[in-house]
Amino acid sequence: MAVYQCPGCDYRIDTTVGDSSEGFAPGFDWDAEVPEDWFCPDCGVRDKVDFEKIS
């Protein structure tokens, strides 16, 4: 699994843990389940493509 980080505000999302407030269950697939038009829930500025895989 992986952790992705927003370069604008440092919001992190861990695919192992998921994010229930965003509708992502634990173990979700970043590439298959996160829509291309999804944006950072904290800063609202960055798109999915801007997120950096940090682990």
C-alpha positions in Angstrom: 0.0 0.0 0.0 1.0 3.6 -0.3 0.8 7.1 1.2 0.1 10.1 -1.0 0.7 13.7 0.1 -0.7 17.0 -1.2 2.2 19.4 -2.0 0.1 22.4 -1.1 -0.9 21.6 2.5 0.7 18.3 3.4 -2.6 16.4 3.7 -1.8 12.7 3.6 -4.0 9.8 2.5 -2.8 6.3 3.3 -4.3 3.6 1.0 -3.9 1.0 3.8 -6.1 3.1 6.3 -8.4 4.8 3.8 -10.4 8.0 4.5 -14.0 7.4 5.4 -14.9 11.1 5.2 -13.8 11.0 1.5 -15.4 7.6 0.8 -12.3 5.5 0.6 -12.3 2.2 2.4 -9.1 0.7 3.9 -7.1 -1.0 1.2 -8.4 1.2 -1.6 -6.6 1.4 -5.0 -5.3 4.9 -5.6 -5.2 4.5 -9.4 -8.5 2.7 -9.9 -10.7 4.2 -7.2 -9.7 7.8 -6.9 -11.4 9.9 -9.7 -9.1 12.0 -11.9 -11.1 15.1 -10.9 -10.7 14.5 -7.1 -9.0 17.3 -5.2 -7.4 17.8 -1.8 -10.1 17.8 0.9 -8.1 20.1 3.1 -6.9 22.9 0.8 -9.2 22.2 -2.2 -6.5 23.4 -4.6 -4.5 20.4 -5.7 -5.8 17.7 -8.0 -5.1 14.0 -7.8 -2.3 14.3 -10.3 -0.4 16.7 -8.0 -0.3 14.3 -5.1 3.1 12.9 -4.4 3.6 9.2 -3.4 5.8 9.4 -0.3 5.8 5.7 0.7 
